Amino acid sequence: MDRLTELFRKFAGCEPSSCTLLPLSGSARKYYRMTSGGTTAIGVIGTNLKENKAFLTIDAQMRSQGINAPQVYGVSPDGMAYIQEDLGDGQLFEILKPSIAAGEYSEQHMQLLRKTIAALPSLQFKVAKGLDWGICFPDRAFNERMVNFDLNYFKYDFLKLTGIEFDEIRLQDDFDALREDSLHCVTDTFMYRDFQARNVMIKNGEPCFIDFQGGRKGPVQYDLASFLWNAGTHFPAGMRSELENVYIDALGEYVKVDRDEFYANYRLITLVRLLQEMGAYGFRGYIERKQLFIDCVPTALGCIRELTAEPFERYPYLTGVLRTLANDWTPLQ
């Protein structure tokens, strides 16, 4: 805290009069709202120097390209703490929250969602321009190793906790095929990695982006899947379809889009993303006992159920396991 206090003093010219820890989510990073009179900033204490460097570098790249991201006011000499612009309390998830259960969104909500989705291709292409991928954390790209990590995250931190019996050899055969296919989707674009409504702030009616420190080079479909298939928001299928079209129209400004190819890759990448999410819900929820993640499991199973209603012919055993999980297994409490 001494580091944050010193950074705030240099920024504001005075000591903070209050310093409030903001609610924690998935990571161990700590965020504080620091205020003095009418001056406010967000103080951040990270746990990994490379992760902090990734955030600071990507943030600078975003802002240089006209992408809405928080301005960084100062960084501690050891690089483990920094203060940034306070974007307020307009988290997109909280704005949408009253409508999520019923799945009925106002036109105002839809306008915010359309703006957010339409901004995504610009972010993916502009941030990639000249970015040193070597600063990305924990790795530079959505590559073989990273996909293996995500698939094993699902197997060891979720599937094995369920007690469902499965053939590891047959499952690995399908994992190998899924990994190979997903790597064919990678483009020279920035993949936000955790693009979701909790990481979008609305300021003056415009989306601003936060928590992109896990970004790396990867397929454009990944971020769309992260947002539209997220269990925390679980958008209705018709609404997802509308927003997919908004995204594809915006993507067309940067590259010619073959819709059939796009959707084939999108469905495949959605499967990879959902498996990664299930691993996170198992680890953060069932192992670390964070209720936010436990509460998402039933909805995530609904996403799995919907996605596997049409079987993945290349991954028949994985499809069967996921259908058993979604249809016959009772979520842990």
C-alpha positions in Angstrom: 0.0 0.0 0.0 2.9 2.4 0.6 3.7 2.1 -3.2 0.2 3.0 -4.1 0.1 5.9 -1.7 3.3 7.3 -3.1 2.0 6.9 -6.7 -1.2 8.7 -5.8 0.7 11.5 -4.1 2.8 12.1 -7.2 -0.4 12.0 -9.4 -2.7 14.1 -7.2 -0.3 16.1 -5.1 -1.8 14.9 -1.9 -2.4 11.8 0.2 -5.5 9.7 -0.6 -8.3 10.4 2.0 -9.8 6.9 1.4 -8.6 3.6 -0.1 -11.3 1.0 -0.7 -10.5 -2.6 -1.8 -12.8 -3.5 -4.7 -14.5 -6.9 -4.9 -12.2 -9.7 -5.9 -13.1 -12.0 -8.8 -10.9 -14.7 -10.4 -7.4 -13.4 -10.1 -5.2 -12.6 -7.1 -4.7 -9.0 -8.3 -6.0 -6.4 -5.9 -7.7 -3.2 -7.0 -8.3 -0.2 -4.7 -10.4 2.9 -5.3 -8.3 5.8 -4.1 -9.8 9.2 -3.6 -8.9 12.7 -2.3 -11.5 15.4 -2.7 -12.7 15.2 -6.3 -9.6 13.3 -7.4 -9.9 9.5 -7.9 -7.8 6.7 -9.3 -7.7 2.9 -9.2 -4.6 1.4 -7.5 -3.5 -2.0 -8.6 -1.2 -4.5 -6.9 -0.2 -7.3 -9.1 1.3 -10.7 -8.2 3.4 -11.2 -11.3 5.8 -8.8 -12.9 5.4 -10.2 -16.4 1.7 -10.0 -16.1 1.9 -6.4 -15.0 4.2 -5.6 -17.9 1.8 -7.3 -20.3 -1.1 -5.1 -19.1 0.9 -1.9 -19.2 2.3 -2.5 -22.7 -1.1 -3.6 -24.2 -2.8 -0.7 -22.5 -0.4 1.8 -24.1 -0.9 0.1 -27.4 -4.7 0.3 -27.1 -4.6 4.0 -26.2 -2.2 4.8 -29.1 -4.6 3.2 -31.5 -7.6 5.1 -30.2 -9.1 2.1 -28.3 -10.8 3.0 -25.0 -8.7 1.8 -22.2 -7.7 3.3 -18.8 -4.9 5.8 -18.7 -2.1 4.7 -16.5 -0.9 7.5 -14.2 2.1 5.9 -12.6 4.0 2.7 -12.0 6.1 1.8 -8.9 9.9 1.3 -9.4 9.6 -2.5 -8.9 6.8 -2.7 -11.5 4.5 -4.5 -9.1 2.0 -1.7 -8.5 0.5 1.1 -10.6 -2.4 3.5 -10.6 -4.8 4.0 -13.4 -7.8 6.0 -14.5 -11.0 5.3 -12.5 -13.6 4.5 -15.2 -16.5 4.6 -12.6 -19.0 2.0 -11.6 -20.6 1.4 -15.0 -19.6 -2.2 -15.5 -21.5 -3.6 -18.5 -22.4 -6.8 -16.6 -24.0 -4.8 -13.7 -25.9 -2.7 -16.2 -27.3 -5.8 -17.9 -27.8 -7.8 -14.6 -31.5 -7.0 -14.1 -32.3 -8.4 -17.5 -30.2 -11.5 -17.5 -32.5 -13.9 -15.7 -35.4 -13.3 -18.0 -33.2 -12.9 -21.1 -35.2 -9.8 -22.2 -33.1 -6.8 -22.9 -34.1 -3.2 -23.4 -33.2 -1.3 -26.5 -30.7 0.7 -24.4 -29.0 -2.5 -23.4 -29.0 -3.7 -26.9 -27.4 -0.5 -28.1 -24.6 -0.9 -25.5 -24.1 -4.6 -26.6 -24.0 -3.6 -30.3 -21.4 -0.9 -29.6 -19.3 -3.3 -27.6 -19.4 -6.1 -30.2 -18.8 -3.7 -33.1 -15.7 -2.3 -31.4 -14.1 -5.8 -31.1 -12.6 -6.2 -34.6 -11.0 -2.7 -34.3 -9.5 -3.8 -31.0 -8.3 -7.1 -32.5 -6.7 -5.7 -35.6 -5.4 -2.3 -34.3 -3.8 -3.6 -31.1 -1.9 -6.3 -33.2 -0.2 -3.6 -35.3 3.4 -3.6 -34.2 2.7 -5.2 -30.8 5.7 -7.1 -29.4 4.0 -10.5 -28.9 6.9 -11.5 -26.6 5.5 -9.3 -23.8 2.2 -11.4 -23.7 1.5 -13.4 -20.5 1.8 -16.3 -20.0 2.7 -16.9 -23.7 2.8 -15.0 -26.9 0.0 -16.9 -28.8 -2.9 -19.2 -28.8 -0.6 -22.1 -29.6 -0.3 -25.9 -29.1 0.9 -25.5 -25.5 -1.8 -23.0 -24.6 -4.6 -25.2 -26.0 -3.2 -28.2 -24.2 -3.3 -26.2 -21.0 -7.0 -25.3 -21.5 -8.1 -28.8 -22.4 -6.3 -30.2 -19.4 -7.8 -27.5 -17.2 -11.2 -28.9 -18.1 -10.1 -32.5 -17.6 -8.3 -32.2 -14.3 -10.1 -29.2 -12.6 -13.6 -30.0 -13.7 -14.3 -33.4 -15.3 -12.3 -35.5 -12.8 -14.2 -33.7 -9.9 -17.5 -34.9 -11.2 -16.9 -38.6 -10.6 -18.0 -39.4 -14.2 -16.1 -42.3 -15.5 -14.4 -41.8 -18.9 -11.7 -43.4 -21.1 -8.7 -41.1 -20.9 -7.1 -42.5 -24.1 -10.2 -41.9 -26.2 -10.7 -38.5 -24.7 -7.1 -37.6 -25.4 -7.5 -38.7 -29.1 -10.3 -36.2 -29.5 -8.4 -33.5 -27.6 -5.5 -34.0 -30.0 -7.8 -33.6 -33.0 -9.5 -30.5 -31.4 -6.1 -28.9 -30.7 -4.9 -29.5 -34.2 -8.1 -28.1 -35.8 -8.2 -25.0 -33.5 -4.7 -24.0 -34.4 -5.7 -23.8 -38.0 -8.0 -20.9 -37.0 -5.2 -18.6 -35.6 -4.8 -15.2 -37.3 -2.3 -12.4 -36.8 -4.7 -10.6 -34.6 -4.9 -9.7 -30.9 -7.0 -12.1 -28.8 -8.3 -10.4 -25.7 -8.6 -13.8 -24.0 -11.2 -12.9 -21.4 -13.6 -10.6 -23.4 -16.8 -10.6 -21.3 -19.3 -8.1 -19.9 -17.5 -7.9 -16.6 -14.4 -6.6 -18.4 -16.2 -3.8 -20.2 -16.9 -0.4 -18.5 -19.4 2.0 -19.9 -18.2 5.6 -19.6 -20.2 8.5 -21.3 -22.1 5.9 -23.2 -19.1 4.2 -24.7 -17.4 0.8 -24.0 -14.0 1.0 -22.3 -11.9 -2.2 -21.9 -10.1 -3.5 -18.8 -8.4 -6.7 -17.6 -6.8 -7.6 -20.9 -3.4 -8.7 -19.4 -3.9 -12.2 -20.6 -4.2 -11.1 -24.3 -2.1 -12.7 -27.0 -2.1 -13.5 -30.7 -5.0 -15.7 -31.5 -8.2 -16.4 -33.6 -10.7 -13.6 -33.9 -13.6 -16.0 -33.1 -12.3 -16.7 -29.6 -13.2 -13.3 -28.2 -16.7 -13.4 -29.8 -17.3 -16.9 -28.2 -16.0 -15.6 -24.8 -18.5 -12.8 -24.8 -21.6 -14.4 -26.4 -21.3 -17.8 -24.7 -20.3 -16.6 -21.3 -22.3 -18.4 -18.6 -22.6 -15.2 -16.5 -24.7 -13.6 -19.1 -26.1 -16.6 -21.1 -27.6 -14.6 -23.9 -30.5 -16.2 -25.7 -29.7 -17.9 -29.1 -31.6 -15.3 -31.1 -29.8 -12.4 -29.4 -26.4 -14.1 -30.0 -27.3 -14.5 -33.7 -28.0 -10.8 -34.0 -24.8 -9.8 -32.2 -22.8 -12.3 -34.3 -24.0 -10.5 -37.4 -23.0 -7.1 -35.9 -19.5 -8.5 -35.3 -19.2 -10.0 -38.8 -20.3 -6.6 -40.4 -17.6 -4.8 -38.4 -15.0 -7.5 -39.1 -15.7 -6.9 -42.9 -14.0 -3.5 -42.6 -10.7 -5.3 -42.0 -10.9 -8.6 -43.9 -13.1 -10.3 -46.4 -15.3 -12.7 -44.5 -16.4 -16.2 -45.8 -19.4 -16.7 -43.5 -19.5 -20.5 -43.8 -15.8 -20.7 -42.9 -16.2 -18.2 -40.2 -19.0 -20.0 -38.5 -17.3 -23.4 -38.8 -14.2 -22.0 -37.0 -16.4 -20.1 -34.6 -18.2 -23.2 -33.5 -15.0 -25.1 -33.0 -13.4 -22.3 -31.0 -16.5 -21.9 -28.9 -16.0 -25.5 -27.8 -12.4 -24.8 -26.8 -13.5 -21.7 -24.9 -16.3 -23.5 -23.1 -13.9 -26.2 -22.0 -11.5 -23.6 -20.6 -14.4 -21.9 -18.8 -15.5 -25.2 -17.2 -12.0 -25.7 -16.0 -12.1 -22.2 -14.4 -15.4 -22.9 -12.8 -14.1 -26.1 -11.3 -10.9 -24.6 -10.0 -12.2 -21.3 -8.8 -15.5 -22.7 -7.7 -15.2 -26.3 -6.5 -11.5 -26.1 -5.4 -11.2 -22.5 -4.2 -14.9 -22.3 -3.1 -15.7 -19.0 -4.8 -19.5 -18.9 -5.0 -19.5 -16.7 -8.1 -18.0 -19.5 -10.1 -20.1 -22.3 -8.6 -23.2 -20.4 -9.5 -22.2 -20.3 -13.2 -21.9 -24.1 -13.5 -25.6 -24.9 -14.3 -25.7 -22.2 -17.0 -22.4 -23.3 -18.4 -23.8 -26.9 -18.7 -26.7 -25.4 -20.6 -24.2 -23.8 -23.1 -22.5 -27.2 -23.4 -25.9 -28.9 -24.0 -26.9 -26.4 -26.7 -23.5 -26.5 -28.5 -23.4 -30.4 -28.6 -27.0 -30.8 -29.7 -25.4 -31.1 -33.1 -22.5 -33.5 -32.5 -19.0 -32.7 -33.4 -18.2 -35.5 -35.9 -14.4 -35.1 -35.5 -14.7 -35.5 -31.7 -17.3 -38.2 -31.1 -16.0 -39.4 -27.7 -15.7 -35.8 -26.3 -19.2 -35.0 -27.6 -20.5 -38.1 -25.7 -18.7 -37.1 -22.5 -20.0 -33.6 -22.7 -23.6 -34.7 -23.3 -23.4 -37.0 -20.3 -22.1 -34.1 -18.2 -24.8 -31.7 -19.4 -27.7 -34.1 -19.3 -27.1 -36.7 -16.6 -24.8 -35.1 -14.0 -26.0 -33.1 -11.1 -23.8 -30.0 -10.4 -21.9 -30.1 -7.1 -22.8 -27.5 -4.4 
